Amino acid sequence: MSKKLNMSKHRSIALGSVSALAIAVMVGLGAVPAPQSAFAETAAVTDGQLHSYADIVAADKPAVVTVTTEMAAPEPAAQGDMQNMPPEEFFRRFFGENGPMPGMPGMPGMPGQNGGPRQGPAMALGSGFIISEDGTVVTNNHVVDGATKITVTLDDGKEMPAKLVGTDAKNDIAVLKVESKDKLPTVAWGDSDSLRMGDAVLAIGDPFGIGTTVTSGIVSARGRDLHSGPYDDFIQVDAAINHGNSGGPLVDATGKVVGINTAIYSPNGGNVGLGFAIPSAQAQKVVEKILAKGTIEHGFIGVTIQQVDDQIASAIGLKDAKGALVATVQDGSPAAKAGVKSGDVILSVNGAEVSDPKAVSRAIADLAPGDKAELAVWRDGKSETLNLTVGKMPGADVASAGQAPAEPSGTAVSSLGLSVQTLTADDLQGLGLPDGTEGVVVTSVDAKGSAAEKGIEQGDVIESVNQVKVASTEELIKELDAAKAKKREGALLMVDRHGEKSFIVVPFGQA
């Protein structure tokens, strides 16, 4: 394969408008089972001598591959489409998923550059690694997404056609299979959970299509959320990761795969020391499921959850700000059948504590439909245990938008800095809310009040105060007075905005 191919697939995120600086995000993951390097010493300075990484590289490099894909050429964008095009789509089309990174000059031999039209199928390039001697390869889903043909090039230059075994778009993982008469070199999974900030790591891949390259660095941080997917838990490293490294392995000082090189933050498309990898503990589970079934069915329980902050914890009597606050429970869902209620705080899943909503999402996603789950929830000042059967994640529902009441009026609630009135049938219709919805609608908000500071808007519907449902202004005021009598600093409100519900703590102001 020609090494002029350096068109690795990537995603670009625009800041502000399409003319703003792009943050290039290249994504990838992978790792695998099988023995590898016996080099077990860390690359640290001992007695003034720096241990070489050469033994690790010699053992792992043969198992790292280049993944090249062909896909149908994209339809040219109509001139009139540009004005209303979302920023991400603008960068995807005009900087290109298969072209150079934003801010970089065109490279010789790359179709569709320097003003010339793209001829033939579009091409993309990434990296991957072999996890079994019979040819199982792990890479990123975005490297092969939409591919009509996939080719794997071994470290010795041999090209092999690859078949797609399965993918998981939410975790950005893909598994490929190549056929070989000979046993292929492999790399083994490592323990990403044992990584600490400062540990030495190596990134291996094919940046810009120039050939297999090794870079070194350290673990800069753990648990990074890039908002690229629902299960983000990236390892941040300062090892150089560039265009084309997507899908390549991140290995530790024993030569085992502890992550899949997945993303970079960059103002210019090149490495600036902010690279991200999917942890092997997360990736290995996904790969095993794909190999077993060819697909991924993420667990689903039917709740929307949000972060528990100090104010929310104080309002509900929870000692520490941890877990995930249940904002809504979908009718007929596994959670609803198990008795989960809005206002519950999920503290653990199957005995494992969960510190935040991401941890809950990942714990449930790791379960298969039909699995049993035990939830520990905080309710009414004490912990309770609920048991449920995990369901299958359905397609996303689209919330309908409504309109707020036109005429501000209602009863003033000066301690919160707003006015409210009991919901009427006309309000329900105007707000697009289902029949039977109870609560009070916010008719006006004092721009200088605490409600405004917390983002409460005219047209919001308050359905509960401190986890007690309120169906009228009188009930709302009664619950606020009860909270003040208990010396609470504020009120925990369940707010419905156009069908999207969330809990908001609003401090009490001067009445």
C-alpha positions in Angstrom: 0.0 0.0 0.0 1.2 3.4 -0.8 2.3 5.4 2.2 1.0 8.5 0.5 -2.4 7.6 2.0 -2.7 9.6 5.1 -6.4 10.3 5.2 -7.3 9.1 8.7 -10.9 9.5 9.7 -11.5 12.0 12.5 -14.1 14.3 14.0 -13.8 18.0 14.3 -15.7 20.1 16.8 -16.2 23.8 16.1 -16.1 26.4 18.9 -18.8 29.0 18.3 -19.4 29.6 14.6 -17.9 27.8 11.7 -15.2 30.4 11.5 -14.1 29.6 15.0 -11.1 27.5 15.8 -11.7 23.8 15.5 -10.8 21.3 18.2 -9.8 18.2 16.2 -11.0 15.0 17.9 -9.6 11.7 16.5 -11.1 8.7 18.0 -9.9 5.0 18.4 -9.8 2.0 20.7 -8.6 -1.5 20.9 -6.4 -4.0 22.7 -6.2 -7.8 22.9 -5.4 -11.1 24.6 -2.3 -13.1 24.1 1.1 -13.1 25.7 3.7 -10.6 24.8 6.7 -8.8 26.2 8.5 -10.2 29.1 10.0 -6.8 29.8 8.5 -6.0 33.2 10.7 -3.1 34.3 9.3 0.4 34.1 11.2 3.0 32.0 12.3 5.0 35.0 15.7 6.3 35.9 17.5 3.9 38.2 21.1 4.5 39.3 21.3 7.3 36.8 20.5 4.9 33.9 17.3 5.2 31.7 15.9 1.8 30.7 15.2 1.5 27.0 11.7 0.9 25.6 13.2 -1.2 22.8 12.2 -4.6 24.3 8.6 -3.5 24.6 8.5 -2.1 21.1 10.2 -5.2 19.6 7.5 -7.4 21.2 4.4 -5.2 20.4 5.2 -3.5 17.2 4.6 -6.6 14.9 1.0 -6.8 16.3 0.1 -3.2 15.4 -1.5 -2.8 12.0 -2.6 -0.1 9.6 -6.3 -0.1 8.8 -7.3 1.4 5.4 -10.9 1.8 4.3 -12.7 2.7 1.1 -16.2 4.3 1.2 -18.5 5.9 -1.3 -17.5 9.4 -2.3 -19.5 12.0 -0.4 -22.1 14.0 -2.2 -20.9 17.6 -2.9 -22.7 20.1 -0.7 -25.0 22.5 -2.4 -24.0 26.1 -2.2 -27.2 27.1 -0.5 -26.7 24.5 2.2 -23.7 26.2 3.8 -25.5 29.1 5.5 -27.6 26.8 7.7 -25.1 24.0 8.1 -24.3 23.0 11.7 -20.6 23.8 12.6 -19.7 20.2 13.1 -21.1 19.3 9.7 -19.3 22.2 8.1 -15.9 21.0 9.4 -16.7 17.4 8.6 -17.4 18.3 4.9 -14.9 21.0 4.2 -12.0 20.1 6.4 -12.9 16.5 5.8 -13.2 13.3 7.7 -10.8 11.8 5.1 -8.7 14.8 4.4 -6.0 16.8 6.3 -6.5 18.1 9.8 -7.9 21.6 10.2 -5.2 24.2 9.7 -2.8 21.9 7.9 -1.7 22.3 4.3 -2.7 19.8 1.6 -0.3 16.9 1.2 1.0 15.6 -2.1 -0.9 12.6 -3.5 -4.0 13.1 -1.5 -7.2 13.1 -3.6 -9.5 16.1 -3.2 -6.8 18.5 -2.1 -5.3 21.7 -3.5 -8.5 22.5 -5.2 -8.7 19.3 -7.3 -11.8 17.2 -7.3 -11.9 13.9 -5.4 -11.6 11.0 -7.9 -13.0 7.5 -7.1 -13.9 6.2 -3.7 -13.1 8.1 -0.5 -10.2 6.7 1.6 -9.5 6.8 5.3 -6.7 5.5 7.4 -6.3 4.5 11.0 -4.5 2.0 13.2 -5.4 -1.2 15.0 -3.9 -4.2 16.8 -4.1 -8.0 16.7 -5.5 -9.7 19.7 -5.6 -13.4 18.6 -3.2 -15.5 16.5 -6.0 -16.3 14.1 -6.5 -12.7 13.0 -8.8 -10.8 15.3 -8.1 -7.0 15.1 -9.4 -4.2 17.3 -9.7 -0.6 16.1 -12.1 2.4 16.4 -15.6 2.3 15.0 -15.0 5.7 13.4 -12.1 4.3 11.4 -14.3 1.8 9.6 -17.7 3.5 9.8 -19.3 3.5 6.4 -16.6 1.4 4.8 -17.3 -0.6 1.7 -13.8 -2.2 1.8 -11.4 -2.7 4.6 -7.7 -3.5 4.3 -5.3 -4.4 7.1 -1.6 -3.9 6.5 0.7 -5.8 8.8 3.9 -4.4 10.2 5.9 -6.3 7.5 3.9 -4.6 4.7 1.6 -7.5 3.9 -1.9 -6.4 2.9 -4.9 -8.5 3.9 -8.6 -8.0 3.3 -10.6 -7.7 6.5 -14.1 -8.5 7.4 -16.1 -6.5 9.9 -17.1 -8.7 12.8 -19.1 -6.0 14.7 -19.0 -2.5 16.2 -20.1 -0.5 19.1 -20.6 3.1 18.1 -21.3 4.4 21.6 -17.9 3.2 22.8 -16.3 3.8 19.3 -14.9 0.2 19.1 -14.8 -2.1 16.1 -13.6 -5.7 15.7 -12.2 -7.0 12.4 -11.1 -10.4 11.2 -8.4 -11.3 8.7 -7.5 -14.8 7.4 -3.9 -16.0 7.6 -2.3 -19.4 7.1 0.3 -18.4 9.6 -0.1 -17.5 13.2 -0.1 -13.8 13.6 1.7 -11.8 16.3 -0.5 -10.5 19.2 -0.6 -8.1 22.1 -2.3 -8.7 25.4 -4.7 -6.7 27.5 -3.4 -5.0 30.5 -5.0 -3.6 33.7 -6.0 0.1 33.0 -7.5 0.3 36.5 -4.1 0.1 38.0 -2.7 3.1 36.1 -1.7 6.1 38.1 -1.0 9.6 37.1 2.7 9.7 36.2 2.9 6.1 34.9 4.9 5.6 31.8 3.0 4.7 28.6 3.7 4.2 24.9 1.4 5.0 21.9 1.9 2.9 18.8 0.2 3.5 15.5 0.5 4.9 11.9 0.3 8.7 12.1 -0.3 10.4 8.8 0.3 7.1 7.0 4.1 7.4 7.3 4.5 3.9 8.9 4.3 2.4 12.4 5.5 4.9 14.9 6.1 4.7 18.7 5.9 7.7 21.0 6.3 7.8 24.8 4.8 9.8 27.6 3.0 9.5 31.0 -0.5 9.2 32.2 -1.6 12.9 32.7 -5.1 12.3 34.1 -7.8 9.7 34.5 -11.6 9.7 34.0 -11.7 12.5 31.4 -15.2 13.1 29.8 -14.9 14.6 26.3 -18.7 14.5 25.7 -18.1 12.4 22.7 -20.3 9.5 23.9 -22.4 8.4 26.9 -19.6 6.3 28.4 -16.6 8.5 28.2 -13.9 7.7 30.8 -10.7 8.5 28.9 -7.1 8.2 30.0 -5.3 11.4 29.3 -1.7 11.1 28.1 1.0 13.4 26.8 2.5 10.8 24.4 2.3 12.2 20.9 -1.0 11.0 19.2 -1.6 12.3 15.7 -3.9 11.9 12.7 -3.9 8.2 11.9 -3.2 6.9 15.4 -6.9 6.3 15.9 -7.4 2.6 17.0 -3.8 2.0 17.9 -2.8 0.6 21.3 -1.6 2.5 24.4 0.7 0.1 26.3 2.2 0.2 29.7 5.8 -0.4 30.9 5.2 -4.2 30.8 4.1 -4.0 27.1 0.4 -4.7 27.7 -2.5 -2.8 26.2 -4.0 -0.4 28.8 -5.9 1.8 26.3 -6.9 2.5 22.8 -5.6 5.8 21.4 -8.8 7.6 20.6 -8.8 11.4 20.6 -6.7 14.6 20.7 -7.5 18.2 21.5 -5.6 20.4 19.2 -5.8 24.0 17.9 -3.9 23.1 14.7 -4.5 19.4 14.0 -1.2 18.3 15.4 -0.1 16.9 18.7 0.0 19.4 21.6 0.4 16.9 24.4 -3.3 16.3 25.0 -4.1 12.8 23.9 -6.9 10.5 25.1 -7.3 6.7 25.2 -10.2 4.4 26.0 -9.3 2.3 29.1 -8.6 -1.4 28.4 -11.0 -2.3 31.3 -13.8 -0.7 29.3 -12.6 -1.8 25.8 -12.0 -5.4 26.6 -15.6 -6.0 27.8 -16.9 -4.5 24.6 -14.6 -6.6 22.4 -15.6 -9.8 24.2 -19.3 -9.0 23.7 -18.8 -8.3 20.0 -16.9 -11.5 19.5 -19.6 -13.5 21.3 -22.6 -11.9 19.5 -21.4 -9.7 16.7 -23.2 -6.8 18.2 -23.7 -4.9 21.4 -27.0 -4.5 23.3 -26.5 -2.0 26.1 -28.5 -2.3 29.2 -31.4 0.0 29.8 -33.5 0.8 32.9 -35.5 3.9 31.7 -34.4 6.8 33.9 -32.8 10.2 33.3 -30.3 11.1 35.9 -28.3 14.1 36.9 -25.3 15.1 39.1 -25.7 15.3 42.9 -24.0 18.5 44.1 -23.5 19.8 47.6 -26.7 21.8 47.6 -28.8 18.8 46.4 -27.2 16.5 48.9 -27.9 19.0 51.7 -31.5 19.4 50.6 -32.3 15.7 50.8 -30.2 14.9 53.8 -27.5 13.0 52.0 -24.1 13.2 53.8 -21.9 13.2 50.7 -22.6 14.6 47.2 -22.3 11.3 45.3 -24.4 9.0 43.2 -27.0 10.0 40.6 -30.2 11.8 41.2 -33.2 10.3 39.2 -34.9 13.1 37.4 -37.5 11.1 35.6 -38.7 7.5 35.3 -40.1 6.3 32.0 -43.5 4.7 32.2 -43.4 0.9 31.8 -39.6 0.8 32.0 -37.6 -1.7 34.1 -37.0 1.1 36.7 -40.7 1.9 36.9 -41.6 -1.7 37.4 -39.0 -2.0 40.2 -40.4 1.0 42.0 -37.7 3.6 41.2 -39.0 7.1 41.8 -38.1 10.5 40.7 -36.0 12.0 43.5 -34.2 8.8 44.3 -30.5 8.9 44.4 -28.8 5.8 43.0 -25.8 5.0 45.2 -24.7 1.6 43.9 -25.3 -0.9 41.2 -24.9 -4.6 42.1 -23.0 -3.7 45.2 -20.5 -1.4 43.4 -20.7 2.2 44.5 -21.3 4.8 41.8 -19.9 8.3 42.3 -21.7 10.1 39.5 -24.2 9.7 36.6 -21.5 8.6 34.2 -20.6 5.7 36.5 -24.3 4.7 36.7 -24.6 4.8 32.9 -21.5 2.6 32.4 -22.6 0.1 35.1 -26.0 -0.3 33.5 -24.5 -0.4 29.9 -22.2 -3.2 30.9 -25.2 -5.4 31.7 -27.1 -7.3 29.0 -30.9 -7.2 28.5 -32.4 -9.8 30.9 -29.6 -9.4 33.5 -30.7 -8.8 37.1 -29.6 -5.6 38.8 -29.7 -4.5 42.4 -29.9 -0.8 43.0 -29.2 0.9 46.4 -31.1 4.2 46.4 -31.4 7.1 48.9 -35.0 7.9 49.5 -36.7 9.8 52.3 -33.5 10.1 54.4 -32.5 6.4 54.2 -31.1 3.8 51.9 -33.3 1.2 50.2 -32.6 -1.7 47.9 -34.5 -2.3 44.7 -34.2 -5.2 42.3 -34.9 -5.0 38.6 -34.5 -6.8 35.3 -32.4 -4.9 32.8 -34.1 -4.0 29.5 -32.9 -3.3 26.0 -32.0 0.3 25.1 -34.7 1.7 22.7 -34.4 4.4 20.1 -34.1 7.9 21.3 -37.4 9.8 21.9 -37.8 13.3 20.6 -39.3 15.8 23.1 -41.8 18.2 21.7 -41.3 21.9 22.2 -44.0 24.0 23.7 -44.7 27.7 24.3 -44.8 29.5 27.6 -48.0 31.4 28.7 -48.1 34.8 27.2 -49.5 36.8 30.1 -47.3 37.0 33.3 -49.5 36.8 36.4 -49.9 34.6 39.4 -48.9 34.5 43.0 -45.5 36.1 44.0 -43.0 33.8 45.8 -40.6 36.4 47.0 -38.2 34.0 48.7 -37.4 32.4 45.4 -37.8 35.5 43.2 -40.6 34.3 41.0 -44.4 34.2 40.5 -46.4 31.1 39.9 -50.0 29.9 39.2 -51.7 26.5 39.4 -51.6 24.7 36.0 -54.8 24.9 34.0 -56.0 22.9 31.0 -55.1 25.9 28.8 -51.6 25.9 30.3 -51.1 22.2 29.5 -52.1 22.7 25.9 -49.9 25.8 25.5 -46.9 24.1 27.1 -47.3 20.9 25.1 -47.7 18.9 28.4 -49.7 15.7 28.6 -53.2 15.7 30.3 -53.0 14.9 33.9 -49.7 16.8 34.5 -49.9 18.6 37.9 -47.9 21.4 39.3 -47.5 25.2 39.2 -46.3 27.2 36.2 -43.8 30.0 36.5 -45.4 33.1 35.2 -42.6 35.6 35.8 -39.0 35.6 37.2 -37.3 38.4 39.0 -34.1 39.0 37.1 -32.2 39.8 40.4 -33.7 36.8 42.3 -32.2 33.4 43.2 -34.5 31.6 40.7 -33.1 33.6 37.8 -29.6 32.9 39.0 -30.4 29.2 38.9 -31.8 29.4 35.4 -35.5 29.2 36.1 -37.5 30.6 33.3 -41.1 31.8 32.6 -43.1 28.8 31.4 -41.2 26.3 33.6 -43.5 23.9 35.5 -42.6 23.1 39.1 -43.9 19.6 39.9 -42.4 19.0 43.4 -40.7 20.8 46.3 -38.2 18.8 48.3 -39.5 15.6 46.7 -43.1 16.3 47.6 -45.5 16.8 44.7 -47.3 20.1 44.5 -50.5 20.6 42.5 -51.3 24.2 43.4 -49.7 27.4 44.5 -51.0 26.8 48.0 -49.2 23.4 48.2 -46.0 24.9 46.9 -46.0 27.7 49.5 -46.8 25.2 52.2 -43.7 23.0 51.3 -41.5 26.1 51.1 -42.6 27.2 54.5 -41.9 23.7 55.9 -38.4 23.8 54.4 -37.7 27.2 56.1 -39.0 25.8 59.4 -36.4 23.1 59.1 -33.7 25.8 58.6 -33.0 24.6 55.0 -31.0 27.0 52.9 -33.1 26.4 49.8 -35.6 24.3 48.1 -35.1 21.3 45.7 -37.5 21.8 42.8 -38.4 19.3 40.1 -38.7 21.5 37.0 -40.3 20.5 33.8 -39.3 22.5 30.7 -40.9 21.4 27.5 -41.0 17.8 28.6 -37.4 17.7 29.9 -37.3 17.3 33.7 -34.5 18.1 36.1 -33.9 18.9 39.8 -32.7 22.4 40.7 -31.8 23.7 44.1 -32.9 27.4 44.5 -31.6 29.2 47.6 -34.0 31.2 49.7 -33.6 34.9 49.3 -35.1 37.7 51.4 -38.8 37.2 51.8 
